[in-house]
């Protein structure tokens, strides 16, 4: 067993030979490990990691006790562990890659250019219509669920609803969410400043058990949708009339007209006061458009 002096000497020798590049390398690795831990914490992946650690522990224990059959089986299982992890963690890995793709770096350099002035004007009117409608629905305690699509396309959810392609207004939202209409039970999905579909079904939250029991089905659906996309989901409570917003798996409450309008402008528009990019335009075309504007 190494003595304290041996350990001290080994550490000092390592530190003496460490360069700035090594420190940067360690910091990057530490940050990646932190992101992985944050990703799997309180999700289904956390339970899978525990299972993998048990397999590793069982392998070392069977090797120590010289249990040849168990050691052989566990060794074969762990030898294909990388492929198994890719399969088991597929939803988590997909979500992590989508999250990176939604960053401003991914948006501006890996995908998609700026949109037209017409789209900006359409979103201006749509945001006003959303805020005005939510306030009126809140006053009458009429439940509502509005999904504002951003970078991640919601084709799977849109297919479950009814296509409308309607211009947003207080009257349209009021008719959709009126309790006795066929479209009131479900979510409205907005794309490019228009109401694309209504009566859409949204995914359940990943950790439904840990969500506040007082929250209804609309709030749970909003949280679930925000966990699976970068959408902004607005909820009007049928019981209290309270306006809430779900983003990135987090539900915030007590929104007023002005507070909701400020949030939507911040999330839908970038620093240049232009809408988020539309899929289909690449980075080169965005540069050409900006050059024409100048």
N, C-alpha and C positions, 0 to 999 in steps of 0.2 A: 504494500500500500504506500503510495507516495506521501512524503512528509510535507509539512507546511512550507518548508524552504524550497522543496522541489517545485511545488505549485507556484510559489512566488517567483522563482527563477524562470519558469516557463512563461508566466504572464508577462514578466518584464522583457523577456526576449521577443515575445510576440509584439508588444507595444513598441519596442525599439525599432522593429523592422516595418512597422505599419506606416503607410504613406497616406496622403490626402485622398488618393483614388480608392484605397481600401476602405477608408471611413465612409466615403460617399456610397460605395458598394454595400456596406453593412447597413447604412441608413435606408437605402432603397429597399433592401431585402426586409428590413424590419417594418417598413411602411406597407409592403405587400402582405406580410404576415398579419399585420394589424387589419388590413382591409378584408383578408380572408376570414379572420375571426369575427369581424363585424358582420360579414355576409352570412355566416352560418349560425350566428347567435340567435337563439329563440326562433329557429326555423326547423323544418324537417331535417335539414342538413346537419343540425347539431346532434340529433339522435343517430344519424348515420355515422358521424365521426366517432361517437362513443362506441358504436359497434365495431368499427375498424380498429380502434385502439384496443378493444377487448380481444380481437383476433390476434393482433400483434403481441399483446401480453400473453395470450395462450400459447403462441408459438415459442416465445422465449422460455416460458415455464415448462412446456413439454420437452424442449431441448435440454433444459437444465436437469429435468428428471429422467432424461433418456427414454422418453416414450416415442419409440421410432415410428409407429403408425400415425399417431397424432401429429408428430413433427412433419412427416411426409405430406399428410393431407393439408395442414396449415401452410406449409411451404408452397404447395401448388396453388392454393387459394390466393396467397399474397403475391405470387408471381404474376398473376393477371389482375392485380389490384388496381393498376392505373386505368386499364380499360373499364373495369367495374366502376371506378370512381367517376369516370367521365359519363357513364350511363346513369348512375345514381344521382349525380349532381347536375344533370343536364338542365333542369329548370333554374337552378341557382346560377349556373354558369351563363345561361342565356340572359338572365336578368342582369347579371353583372356587365356583360358585353353591351346589352342595350343601354344600360346606364352610362357606360363610357361613350357610346355613340351619341347620347343625348347631350353631352357636354358641349360647350361652345367650341372647344377645339375640334371635336368630332364633327360638329355641324358645319363649321366654316371651312375646314380643310379636307374633310373626308366625304362630304356629301353635297351640300346643297346650297344653291345661291339665293340671292335676295328675291323678294316677290314684287309684284307690280303695285302701283299706286291705287289701282282699282281694288285690289285685295285689302290694302290698308284701310281704305274708305269703308269697305264692307265690314271689316272687323270693328271699326269705330262705331258704326250703327249697331252691330251685333252686341257689343259690350253694353251699350246704353239700354238695349232691349232686355238683355239678361238681368241687369241690375234693377230696372224698373219693374220687370215681371216678378222677380224674387221678392221685392218689397211688397207688391200687391198680394202675392200668394201668401206671404208671411202674415199680412194683416188679417187674412181670412182663414189662416191655419190650413191652407191647402198644400198637401204634400207634393214635392217636386224633386226631380233628380236630373241634373243637366251635366253632361260630360263635354268638356272642351278638348277636342283632340289636338295634339301637338305633333311631335316628331314620330312617335310610335303610332302606326296606323291600326285602327280598331276594326278591321274587316270582319273578324270572327264575331264580334258583338253586333256589328251592323247587320249581319246576315240573320240574326235572331229577331230583328224588329221589322218595322214597316218603313220603306223608303218614302221620304216626303220631298226633299229638295225645296224647302220652303224658306222664304225670307223671314228672319226672326222679328217678332213684335210682341207687345204685351197681349194683344188679342190672340195671336197664334199659341203662345205659351199657355194662356188662360184656357183655351179650348182643349189643348192636349191634356193638361193636368186636371181638368174638371173631373170630379170623382165618377160621374156616370158615363164618361166617354170610353170607347174601346181602347184608346191609346194611353190612358192615364197610368196604367199599372206597368211601370218599366222606366227606362231612362231615355232621355233625348240625347242624341250624339250630334255635336256640331263640328263641321269641318269647313275650313276656308270661309268662315263668317256666315254660313247658312245652316239651317236645321236639316241635316242629312237624313236622319232616321229617328223614329220614336218607338216606344214600347220595346226597347232593347233590354236583354238580360245581361247582367254584369257578373263577373266571377266572385266567388266567396273569398273572404279574407283567409290568409294562410293559417293564422292563429286565431280562429274564431273564438276559442275557449277563453282567451285572455282579454277579449274586448269587453268593455263595460256592458253589463246585462241590460242597462236602461236604454241602450241604443237600439233603434228599430232596424228593420230590414233594409231601408233606404241607406242609412248611415253605414251599415255593414257592407252593402254592395259598393258604396262609394270608396270605402277603405280598401276593399278587395281590388277594385279597378285601379286605384292609385298605386297599389303594390305591383301590378302587372304592366304598368305603362307610365308615361310622364304626363298623362292628362291632368287637367284641373277639373275636379268634380264638385259641383255646387249642390247642396242638399237643403231643402226647406222642410222642416219638421211638421208633420201633420198634427202632432199633439200640442206642441208649444209655439209653432210658427217661427222657431229660431232658424237662422240662416247659418249653415256651416260649409266649410270647404275642406276637401281631402286632397292631399298631395303627398307623394312618396310614402304612402302608408300611414300618414299622420293626419288626424282630423282636428281642425281648429274651428272654434265656434264664435257666436255673437258677432256676426258681420252686419254692418249697416250698409246703406246704399253707397256712400262715399268710400268706405273701407273696402267693399267688394270691388268697386270700380277701380280703385288704386291697385288692388292685387291682380286683377285681370289684365290691366295695362302692363304691369310689371312682368307677368308671366307670358303673355302672348307676344309682346313687342320686345325687341332687343334694345341695345344702347342707342342705336341710330333712329329709334322710334319707328322701326319698320317691323312688319309681322315676321314671325319665325318662318324659315325657309320652307318651301313646298317641295315634296319629293318629285324628282324628275329633272331638276336642273343641276348641273354639275358645277364645280368650282370655277372652271374656265369661263363658262357662260356668265356666271355672276360677276367676274372681273370685267367682262366685255360690257355688261349692263351698267356697271358703275362708271366705266370709262365714258360711255355715251352720256350719262347724266352730267359728268363733269364738263 
